[in-house]
């Protein structure tokens, strides 16, 4: 039996957006051909796509990475600005709250029972000149290294360098034995160390390694490090041990990122897991050195 032709008076259903059924939409996605309302429309290379198709397509696009495997950002040094903001806030708290600095500074004896001081001391400063120099150096290094490394790797190097600076201060500034501590008095165990200098020197060390890996000159940085090294031995109340520890830790962390996990072939991505395993191993090494020092002192 033949089909009856559709009545000319029949009304076609009004197309509606699948995500918003209460909205009429006569624009269709060029990918799935479903109706899409203005809120769900996304401009594409050809026509309009719905938000669901755009999200599905994004899953198949490889994320752009920096040369060292970090996620490419919009260029703003968000981590650097955050670190500077924290340091400034802590410095203001030191001025406003009596005794606040003593809660976060590092000394060998306090670090044994309150290990968080290995890190928190890097956010406190002794004077306006102290914080001004460190924050200026952090800004210069951060605006260059953060986009190159990616935010996660940059903050990892910074915090590891701060930790390494405190560890080397413990290893080199604290007494080598209980007898030595008795001979020189308890002051050596209690001498505090504050400031982001160890972390900043870690960025200096990372800069040297990364510049060498990229085949770029770092002559100016050698001069800066040399001048600061001399100042550390000439002027009093400067923890050169933390500077040394931060620089070595930062250089080691940057070397792990720059040289490990690099697959052969121009189209093969960096194996980022190797980086984090290496950085984790460096953290464990610093912890072991600290525990060994406390166990033998």
Residue frames as qw, qx, qy, qz and C-alpha x, y, z in Angstrom:
[[0.000, 0.890, 0.456, 0.000, 0.00, 0.00, 0.00],
 [0.427, 0.514, -0.029, 0.744, 1.47, 3.35, -1.00],
 [0.336, -0.374, -0.438, 0.745, 2.48, 5.87, 1.70],
 [0.080, 0.904, 0.411, 0.083, 0.29, 8.88, 1.98],
 [0.415, 0.476, -0.106, 0.768, 2.16, 12.11, 1.27],
 [0.296, -0.335, -0.507, 0.737, 2.74, 14.34, 4.26],
 [0.057, 0.869, 0.491, -0.004, 0.12, 16.95, 4.75],
 [0.388, 0.535, 0.001, 0.750, 1.27, 20.36, 3.59],
 [0.353, -0.788, -0.016, -0.503, -0.16, 21.75, 6.79],
 [0.862, -0.336, -0.274, 0.261, 2.06, 19.52, 9.02],
 [0.127, -0.945, 0.246, -0.173, 4.31, 21.54, 11.33],
 [0.731, 0.298, -0.494, 0.364, 7.96, 20.51, 11.55],
 [0.673, -0.625, -0.283, 0.277, 9.32, 20.21, 15.09],
 [0.037, 0.962, -0.197, 0.185, 11.22, 23.26, 16.32],
 [0.768, 0.200, -0.435, 0.425, 14.94, 22.44, 16.75],
 [0.475, -0.858, 0.089, -0.177, 16.22, 22.98, 20.28],
 [0.206, 0.666, -0.667, 0.263, 19.68, 22.90, 21.83],
 [0.779, -0.144, -0.610, 0.035, 20.41, 19.49, 23.46],
 [0.413, -0.019, -0.558, 0.720, 22.10, 21.20, 26.42],
 [0.159, 0.219, 0.340, -0.901, 19.31, 23.78, 26.79],
 [0.131, 0.372, 0.882, 0.256, 16.02, 22.19, 25.61],
 [0.070, 0.779, 0.495, -0.378, 14.09, 25.36, 26.38],
 [0.002, 0.694, -0.238, -0.679, 15.97, 27.33, 23.70],
 [0.778, 0.581, 0.236, -0.038, 15.20, 27.24, 20.00],
 [0.294, -0.625, 0.514, 0.509, 18.24, 26.97, 17.75],
 [0.783, 0.593, 0.137, -0.134, 18.37, 26.98, 13.98],
 [0.241, 0.768, -0.594, -0.002, 22.20, 26.91, 13.89],
 [0.994, -0.106, -0.016, -0.031, 23.74, 23.44, 13.71],
 [0.491, -0.645, 0.529, 0.252, 27.17, 22.21, 14.76],
 [0.560, 0.623, -0.452, -0.307, 29.28, 21.48, 11.69],
 [0.065, 0.396, -0.912, 0.085, 30.68, 18.37, 13.37],
 [0.162, 0.152, 0.942, -0.250, 27.70, 16.56, 14.91],
 [0.168, -0.298, -0.572, -0.745, 24.93, 18.50, 13.08],
 [0.262, -0.599, -0.717, 0.243, 22.95, 18.97, 16.29],
 [0.036, -0.878, -0.195, -0.437, 21.27, 22.32, 16.98],
 [0.576, -0.207, -0.369, 0.699, 23.31, 24.57, 19.24],
 [0.110, -0.942, -0.318, 0.015, 22.21, 27.74, 21.01],
 [0.274, 0.863, -0.210, 0.368, 24.34, 30.89, 21.11],
 [0.516, -0.733, 0.404, -0.184, 25.70, 30.00, 24.57],
 [0.852, -0.176, 0.479, 0.114, 26.95, 26.62, 23.32],
 [0.717, 0.681, 0.042, 0.144, 28.33, 27.83, 20.00],
 [0.530, -0.611, 0.334, 0.484, 32.08, 27.95, 19.46],
 [0.504, 0.781, -0.235, -0.284, 33.67, 29.42, 16.30],
 [0.822, -0.151, 0.476, 0.274, 35.73, 26.84, 14.41],
 [0.272, -0.299, 0.553, 0.729, 37.93, 26.89, 11.33],
 [0.185, -0.182, -0.674, -0.691, 34.85, 26.12, 9.23],
 [0.496, -0.518, -0.494, -0.492, 31.49, 27.22, 10.61],
 [0.444, -0.550, 0.361, -0.608, 30.30, 26.69, 14.18],
 [0.541, -0.014, -0.834, 0.105, 30.87, 23.76, 16.55],
 [0.640, -0.671, -0.199, -0.317, 29.05, 22.98, 19.77],
 [0.264, -0.754, 0.521, -0.300, 30.86, 23.07, 23.09],
 [0.889, -0.202, 0.400, -0.094, 30.72, 19.26, 23.41],
 [0.862, 0.452, 0.055, 0.222, 32.47, 18.68, 20.08],
 [0.205, 0.843, -0.354, 0.349, 35.11, 21.29, 20.92],
 [0.556, -0.600, 0.518, -0.251, 35.83, 19.55, 24.23],
 [0.948, 0.054, 0.314, 0.019, 36.00, 16.14, 22.54],
 [0.692, 0.661, -0.093, 0.274, 38.38, 17.45, 19.91],
 [0.098, -0.855, 0.423, -0.284, 40.65, 18.99, 22.54],
 [0.828, -0.384, 0.403, -0.068, 41.29, 15.53, 24.00],
 [0.899, 0.269, 0.229, 0.258, 43.01, 14.43, 20.81],
 [0.346, 0.865, -0.172, 0.319, 45.25, 17.51, 20.56],
 [0.771, -0.104, -0.330, 0.534, 48.73, 17.05, 22.04],
 [0.290, -0.935, -0.118, 0.164, 49.50, 19.70, 24.64],
 [0.495, 0.738, -0.237, 0.393, 52.30, 22.04, 23.64],
 [0.780, -0.538, -0.082, 0.308, 55.36, 21.65, 25.85],
 [0.023, -0.929, 0.349, 0.122, 58.47, 23.71, 26.44],
 [0.571, 0.556, -0.603, 0.038, 61.85, 22.40, 25.36],
 [0.044, 0.325, -0.842, 0.427, 62.29, 20.93, 28.86],
 [0.283, -0.259, -0.920, -0.075, 58.88, 19.24, 28.98],
 [0.048, 0.330, 0.549, -0.766, 56.95, 21.86, 30.96],
 [0.253, 0.709, 0.657, 0.050, 53.45, 22.98, 30.05],
 [0.248, 0.282, 0.193, 0.906, 53.47, 26.12, 27.93],
 [0.083, -0.652, -0.559, 0.506, 51.80, 29.04, 29.73],
 [0.271, 0.894, 0.323, 0.150, 50.58, 32.44, 28.66],
 [0.509, 0.508, -0.171, 0.674, 53.95, 33.93, 29.60],
 [0.348, -0.779, 0.123, -0.507, 52.90, 35.51, 32.88],
 [0.406, 0.252, -0.776, 0.411, 55.26, 34.48, 35.71],
 [0.635, -0.562, -0.234, -0.474, 52.41, 33.57, 38.05],
 [0.850, -0.315, -0.327, 0.267, 54.56, 31.43, 40.37],
 [0.479, 0.187, -0.201, 0.834, 57.25, 34.10, 40.59],
 [0.214, -0.508, -0.035, -0.834, 54.72, 36.78, 41.48],
 [0.774, -0.502, -0.297, -0.247, 53.11, 34.49, 44.05],
 [0.779, -0.148, -0.331, 0.512, 56.46, 33.76, 45.72],
 [0.229, 0.305, -0.135, 0.914, 57.27, 37.46, 45.87],
 [0.468, -0.547, -0.182, -0.670, 53.84, 38.18, 47.32],
 [0.836, -0.418, -0.352, 0.052, 54.30, 35.54, 50.03],
 [0.633, 0.008, -0.278, 0.723, 57.75, 36.89, 50.97],
 [0.023, -0.417, 0.021, -0.908, 56.42, 40.46, 51.19],
 [0.653, -0.537, -0.270, -0.460, 53.46, 39.32, 53.29],
 [0.830, -0.298, -0.353, 0.312, 55.75, 37.42, 55.66],
 [0.428, 0.185, -0.201, 0.861, 58.08, 40.43, 55.94],
 [0.292, -0.510, -0.073, -0.806, 55.13, 42.66, 56.87],
 [0.805, -0.468, -0.322, -0.172, 54.00, 40.07, 59.42],
 [0.710, -0.048, -0.361, 0.602, 57.49, 40.08, 60.91],
 [0.130, 0.301, -0.136, 0.935, 57.17, 43.84, 61.44],
 [0.492, -0.429, -0.141, -0.744, 53.63, 43.72, 62.79],
 [0.888, -0.372, -0.184, -0.196, 53.65, 40.57, 64.94],
 [0.175, -0.735, 0.623, -0.203, 56.36, 40.36, 67.64],
 [0.523, -0.304, 0.791, -0.093, 58.13, 37.02, 67.61],
 [0.838, 0.430, 0.124, -0.312, 56.63, 35.91, 64.31],
 [0.477, 0.682, -0.552, -0.056, 60.03, 35.52, 62.65],
 [0.211, -0.446, 0.835, -0.245, 61.18, 33.17, 65.43],
 [0.774, 0.121, 0.500, -0.370, 58.38, 30.79, 64.47],
 [0.838, 0.531, 0.104, -0.076, 59.69, 30.22, 60.95],
 [0.175, 0.815, -0.550, -0.045, 63.46, 30.85, 60.93],
 [0.952, 0.088, -0.286, 0.069, 65.87, 27.94, 60.62],
 [0.149, -0.733, 0.635, -0.194, 68.58, 26.89, 63.01],
 [0.426, 0.246, -0.869, -0.041, 70.23, 23.47, 63.31],
 [0.053, 0.032, 0.868, -0.492, 68.72, 22.67, 66.70],
 [0.514, 0.302, 0.322, -0.735, 65.18, 23.81, 65.79],
 [0.555, 0.359, -0.532, -0.529, 65.26, 22.03, 62.44],
 [0.156, 0.130, -0.976, 0.082, 65.57, 18.67, 64.16],
 [0.142, 0.338, 0.819, -0.441, 62.25, 18.91, 66.00],
 [0.395, 0.716, 0.313, -0.483, 60.48, 21.30, 63.60],
 [0.556, -0.016, 0.597, 0.578, 61.58, 20.24, 60.09],
 [0.347, 0.807, 0.455, 0.151, 59.23, 22.62, 58.28],
 [0.198, -0.894, 0.105, 0.388, 61.71, 25.37, 59.14],
 [0.557, -0.131, 0.570, 0.589, 64.00, 24.01, 56.41],
 [0.261, 0.514, 0.599, 0.555, 61.51, 25.59, 53.95],
 [0.125, -0.903, -0.411, -0.012, 59.69, 28.33, 55.85],
 [0.460, -0.625, 0.067, 0.627, 62.92, 30.18, 56.63],
 [0.398, 0.131, 0.502, 0.757, 63.24, 30.97, 52.92],
 [0.003, -0.736, -0.520, -0.433, 60.21, 33.27, 53.16],
 [0.404, -0.870, -0.176, 0.222, 61.51, 35.43, 56.03],
 [0.554, 0.554, -0.083, 0.616, 64.04, 38.26, 55.73],
 [0.558, -0.394, -0.375, 0.627, 66.15, 40.26, 58.12],
 [0.101, -0.528, -0.048, 0.842, 65.92, 43.77, 56.65],
 [0.525, 0.733, 0.193, -0.387, 64.39, 45.83, 53.89],
 [0.211, 0.705, -0.586, -0.339, 67.61, 45.64, 51.87],
 [0.319, -0.179, 0.931, 0.020, 67.72, 41.89, 52.34],
 [0.533, 0.462, 0.687, -0.174, 64.26, 41.30, 50.93],
 [0.391, 0.810, -0.062, -0.432, 64.68, 43.96, 48.23],
 [0.052, 0.574, -0.750, -0.323, 67.78, 42.28, 46.78],
 [0.325, 0.011, 0.945, 0.000, 66.31, 38.78, 46.95],
 [0.503, 0.600, 0.541, -0.308, 62.99, 39.78, 45.39],
 [0.325, 0.776, -0.293, -0.454, 64.71, 41.68, 42.59],
 [0.028, -0.404, 0.884, 0.234, 66.88, 38.64, 41.82],
 [0.414, 0.242, 0.861, -0.170, 63.84, 36.35, 42.05],
 [0.499, 0.710, 0.228, -0.442, 61.93, 38.54, 39.59],
 [0.243, 0.690, -0.553, -0.399, 64.79, 38.61, 37.07],
 [0.088, -0.229, 0.964, 0.103, 65.38, 34.86, 37.25],
 [0.430, 0.322, 0.774, -0.335, 61.71, 33.93, 37.50],
 [0.518, 0.676, 0.067, -0.519, 60.56, 35.88, 34.44],
 [0.327, 0.574, -0.678, -0.322, 63.18, 34.00, 32.41],
 [0.006, 0.201, -0.978, 0.059, 63.12, 30.51, 33.91],
 [0.488, 0.222, 0.656, -0.531, 59.42, 30.03, 34.69],
 [0.701, 0.520, -0.039, -0.487, 58.20, 30.20, 31.06],
 [0.368, 0.533, -0.746, -0.153, 61.14, 28.03, 29.99],
 [0.003, 0.153, -0.957, 0.248, 60.62, 25.30, 32.58],
 [0.500, -0.451, -0.623, -0.399, 56.88, 25.50, 33.12],
 [0.401, -0.670, 0.175, -0.600, 55.32, 26.45, 36.44],
 [0.930, -0.353, -0.037, -0.100, 55.51, 23.05, 38.12],
 [0.844, 0.142, -0.170, 0.489, 59.21, 22.51, 37.40],
 [0.179, 0.640, -0.191, 0.722, 60.06, 26.07, 38.34],
 [0.568, -0.644, 0.162, -0.487, 58.45, 25.88, 41.77],
 [0.975, -0.174, -0.088, 0.104, 60.02, 22.46, 42.31],
 [0.659, 0.342, -0.224, 0.632, 63.52, 23.84, 41.66],
 [0.106, -0.682, 0.176, -0.701, 62.84, 26.87, 43.87],
 [0.754, -0.545, 0.106, -0.349, 61.61, 24.89, 46.87],
 [0.956, -0.016, -0.120, 0.266, 64.28, 22.22, 46.47],
 [0.470, 0.507, -0.236, 0.683, 66.95, 24.93, 46.39],
 [0.375, -0.678, 0.191, -0.602, 65.53, 26.51, 49.54],
 [0.934, -0.341, 0.034, -0.102, 65.61, 23.10, 51.22],
 [0.854, 0.228, -0.154, 0.442, 69.12, 22.41, 49.96],
 [0.153, 0.688, -0.256, 0.661, 70.33, 25.75, 51.31],
 [0.626, -0.609, 0.225, -0.433, 69.08, 24.90, 54.79],
 [0.991, -0.098, -0.020, 0.087, 70.57, 21.40, 54.61],
 [0.679, 0.406, -0.217, 0.572, 74.01, 22.72, 53.68],
 [0.177, -0.715, 0.267, -0.621, 73.77, 25.32, 56.45],
 [0.862, -0.434, 0.140, -0.222, 73.14, 22.42, 58.81],
 [0.955, 0.109, -0.055, 0.272, 76.02, 20.39, 57.39],
 [0.594, 0.434, -0.142, 0.662, 78.63, 23.15, 57.24],
 [0.097, -0.659, 0.179, -0.723, 77.71, 25.67, 59.92],
 [0.793, -0.531, 0.011, -0.298, 76.62, 23.39, 62.74],
 [0.348, -0.636, 0.686, -0.059, 79.18, 21.68, 64.99],
 [0.574, 0.333, -0.709, -0.240, 80.65, 18.49, 63.59],
 [0.555, -0.134, -0.799, 0.187, 80.24, 16.64, 66.90],
 [0.524, -0.770, -0.354, -0.080, 78.80, 16.94, 70.37],
 [0.665, -0.395, -0.100, 0.626, 82.25, 17.69, 71.77],
 [0.305, 0.229, 0.227, 0.896, 82.68, 20.53, 69.31],
 [0.265, -0.714, -0.413, -0.499, 79.31, 21.93, 70.28],
 [0.641, -0.682, -0.263, 0.232, 80.35, 21.91, 73.95],
 [0.604, -0.156, 0.049, 0.780, 83.67, 23.55, 73.11],
 [0.136, 0.263, 0.278, 0.914, 82.13, 26.41, 71.12],
 [0.229, 0.205, 0.462, -0.832, 78.97, 26.78, 73.17],
 [0.394, 0.469, 0.784, -0.104, 75.32, 26.32, 72.21],
 [0.219, 0.678, -0.014, -0.701, 75.25, 29.47, 70.08],
 [0.053, 0.299, -0.756, -0.580, 76.30, 27.63, 66.92],
 [0.068, 0.302, 0.947, 0.080, 73.31, 25.33, 67.17],
 [0.098, 0.715, 0.580, -0.378, 70.94, 28.24, 67.70],
 [0.072, -0.396, 0.264, 0.876, 72.27, 30.74, 65.14],
 [0.580, 0.566, 0.510, -0.291, 69.26, 31.47, 62.89],
 [0.205, -0.114, 0.602, 0.763, 69.26, 31.66, 59.11],
 [0.416, 0.658, 0.515, -0.358, 66.53, 33.42, 57.15],
 [0.181, 0.650, -0.303, -0.673, 66.01, 34.60, 53.61],
 [0.850, 0.450, 0.215, -0.168, 65.34, 33.43, 50.09],
 [0.070, 0.782, -0.560, -0.264, 69.02, 33.65, 49.18],
 [0.435, -0.204, 0.870, 0.107, 69.49, 29.89, 49.07],
 [0.597, 0.522, 0.603, -0.084, 66.51, 29.50, 46.74],
 [0.349, 0.898, -0.087, -0.255, 67.66, 32.43, 44.59],
 [0.121, -0.626, 0.731, 0.243, 71.15, 30.95, 44.31],
 [0.579, 0.124, 0.805, 0.020, 69.42, 27.74, 43.26],
 [0.555, 0.771, 0.280, -0.141, 67.88, 29.66, 40.37],
 [0.073, 0.840, -0.472, -0.258, 71.34, 31.00, 39.55],
 [0.374, -0.316, 0.859, 0.152, 72.69, 27.44, 39.41],
 [0.609, 0.444, 0.653, -0.068, 69.72, 26.27, 37.33],
 [0.380, 0.880, -0.035, -0.284, 70.28, 29.16, 34.93],
 [0.091, -0.665, 0.687, 0.279, 73.89, 28.10, 34.33],
 [0.461, -0.015, 0.883, 0.087, 72.91, 24.51, 33.59],
 [0.540, 0.634, 0.534, -0.147, 69.99, 25.36, 31.32],
 [0.257, 0.876, -0.222, -0.341, 71.96, 27.98, 29.39],
 [0.190, -0.480, 0.814, 0.265, 74.70, 25.44, 28.78],
 [0.518, 0.238, 0.822, -0.008, 72.14, 22.87, 27.64],
 [0.473, 0.795, 0.348, -0.156, 70.72, 25.38, 25.17],
 [0.681, 0.232, 0.205, 0.664, 74.14, 26.48, 23.96],
 [0.021, 0.920, 0.150, 0.362, 73.67, 30.03, 25.23],
 [0.382, 0.401, -0.438, 0.708, 76.16, 32.27, 27.02],
 [0.588, -0.725, -0.357, -0.032, 75.97, 32.62, 30.81],
 [0.550, 0.272, -0.290, 0.734, 79.09, 34.74, 31.32],
 [0.195, -0.582, 0.094, -0.784, 77.24, 37.47, 33.19],
 [0.812, -0.487, -0.157, -0.281, 75.85, 35.00, 35.70],
 [0.822, -0.022, -0.326, 0.466, 79.33, 33.73, 36.57],
 [0.215, 0.412, -0.221, 0.857, 80.28, 37.30, 37.46],
 [0.527, -0.545, -0.039, -0.651, 77.18, 37.74, 39.64],
 [0.916, -0.319, -0.245, 0.002, 77.77, 34.47, 41.48],
 [0.678, 0.170, -0.312, 0.644, 81.45, 35.32, 41.96],
 [0.037, -0.512, 0.172, -0.841, 80.66, 38.73, 43.45],
 [0.712, -0.494, -0.054, -0.496, 78.08, 37.28, 45.81],
 [0.907, -0.111, -0.335, 0.230, 80.45, 34.50, 46.83],
 [0.435, 0.290, -0.332, 0.786, 83.07, 37.08, 47.86],
 [0.335, -0.519, 0.071, -0.783, 80.47, 39.14, 49.72],
 [0.855, -0.368, -0.285, -0.230, 79.41, 36.05, 51.62],
 [0.809, -0.111, -0.324, 0.478, 82.90, 35.66, 53.07],
 [0.298, 0.327, -0.164, 0.882, 83.62, 39.36, 53.61],
 [0.379, -0.448, 0.034, -0.809, 80.45, 40.70, 55.21],
 [0.104, -0.071, 0.879, -0.461, 79.22, 39.33, 58.55],
 [0.492, 0.264, 0.589, -0.585, 75.89, 37.57, 59.15],
 [0.639, 0.425, -0.345, -0.540, 75.68, 36.08, 55.66],
 [0.798, -0.131, 0.579, -0.105, 75.06, 32.35, 55.46],
 [0.296, 0.570, -0.626, -0.441, 77.36, 31.46, 52.58],
 [0.238, -0.073, 0.968, -0.028, 76.67, 27.80, 53.36],
 [0.502, 0.526, 0.585, -0.359, 73.02, 28.28, 52.34],
 [0.394, 0.735, -0.251, -0.492, 74.12, 30.06, 49.16],
 [0.048, 0.426, -0.872, -0.234, 76.40, 27.18, 48.26],
 [0.328, 0.148, 0.917, -0.169, 73.79, 24.55, 49.06],
 [0.506, 0.633, 0.337, -0.480, 71.09, 26.34, 47.12],
 [0.329, 0.683, -0.465, -0.458, 73.30, 26.77, 44.05],
 [0.031, -0.271, 0.952, 0.137, 74.38, 23.12, 44.01],
 [0.394, 0.319, 0.811, -0.293, 70.83, 21.86, 44.57],
 [0.481, 0.693, 0.122, -0.523, 69.38, 24.11, 41.88],
 [0.241, 0.588, -0.664, -0.394, 72.07, 23.06, 39.42],
 [0.166, -0.079, 0.983, -0.006, 71.47, 19.37, 40.17],
 [0.458, 0.487, 0.630, -0.395, 67.70, 19.73, 39.76],
 [0.441, 0.724, -0.147, -0.511, 68.10, 21.63, 36.49],
 [0.062, 0.445, -0.846, -0.287, 70.54, 19.01, 35.20],
 [0.350, 0.170, 0.910, -0.146, 67.96, 16.29, 35.85],
 [0.485, 0.673, 0.375, -0.414, 65.38, 18.23, 33.85],
 [0.292, 0.769, -0.350, -0.448, 67.75, 19.25, 31.07],
 [0.176, 0.497, -0.822, -0.212, 69.49, 15.93, 30.42],
 [0.243, 0.026, 0.955, -0.169, 67.25, 13.10, 31.64],
 [0.467, 0.485, 0.661, -0.332, 64.20, 11.64, 29.93],
 [0.319, 0.648, -0.268, -0.638, 65.11, 12.90, 26.48],
 [0.812, 0.230, 0.535, 0.025, 63.98, 10.36, 23.88],
 [0.301, -0.256, 0.566, 0.723, 65.85, 10.19, 20.62],
 [0.202, 0.478, 0.719, 0.462, 64.17, 11.64, 17.57],
 [0.001, 0.110, -0.016, 0.994, 62.79, 15.13, 16.96],
 [0.514, -0.327, -0.383, -0.695, 59.15, 14.04, 17.17],
 [0.642, -0.317, -0.680, 0.156, 59.42, 12.06, 20.40],
 [0.309, -0.843, -0.002, -0.440, 58.36, 13.99, 23.53],
 [0.091, 0.478, -0.700, 0.523, 60.36, 14.27, 26.73],
 [0.621, -0.343, -0.704, 0.011, 59.56, 11.56, 29.28],
 [0.204, -0.685, 0.166, -0.679, 58.43, 13.87, 32.06],
 [0.866, -0.461, -0.144, -0.129, 58.07, 11.06, 34.59],
 [0.791, 0.095, -0.260, 0.545, 61.85, 10.71, 34.71],
 [0.104, 0.578, -0.172, 0.791, 62.14, 14.35, 35.77],
 [0.587, -0.596, 0.061, -0.545, 59.87, 13.92, 38.76],
 [0.949, -0.212, -0.187, 0.138, 61.52, 10.68, 39.82],
 [0.616, 0.290, -0.244, 0.690, 64.91, 12.43, 39.72],
 [0.137, -0.592, 0.151, -0.780, 63.65, 15.44, 41.67],
 [0.814, -0.486, -0.076, -0.308, 62.08, 13.11, 44.20],
 [0.894, -0.018, -0.242, 0.377, 65.39, 11.28, 44.53],
 [0.322, 0.465, -0.239, 0.789, 67.17, 14.58, 45.13],
 [0.493, -0.610, 0.053, -0.619, 64.68, 15.42, 47.89],
 [0.938, -0.316, -0.144, -0.016, 65.29, 12.06, 49.54],
 [0.719, 0.235, -0.272, 0.595, 69.05, 12.59, 49.37],
 [0.005, -0.571, 0.216, -0.792, 68.75, 15.94, 51.17],
 [0.741, -0.520, -0.005, -0.424, 66.57, 14.36, 53.85],
 [0.945, -0.091, -0.217, 0.227, 69.08, 11.53, 54.34],
 [0.478, 0.407, -0.285, 0.724, 71.96, 14.00, 54.67],
 [0.322, -0.605, 0.153, -0.712, 70.04, 15.93, 57.31],
 [0.891, -0.389, -0.063, -0.227, 69.16, 12.81, 59.30],
 [0.858, 0.119, -0.270, 0.421, 72.73, 11.59, 59.11],
 [0.200, 0.540, -0.284, 0.767, 73.99, 14.91, 60.45],
 [0.568, -0.551, 0.145, -0.594, 71.60, 14.85, 63.39],
 [0.967, -0.196, -0.159, -0.047, 72.42, 11.21, 64.09],
 [0.794, 0.149, -0.244, 0.537, 76.17, 11.83, 64.29],
 [0.072, 0.673, -0.175, 0.715, 76.21, 15.25, 65.99]]
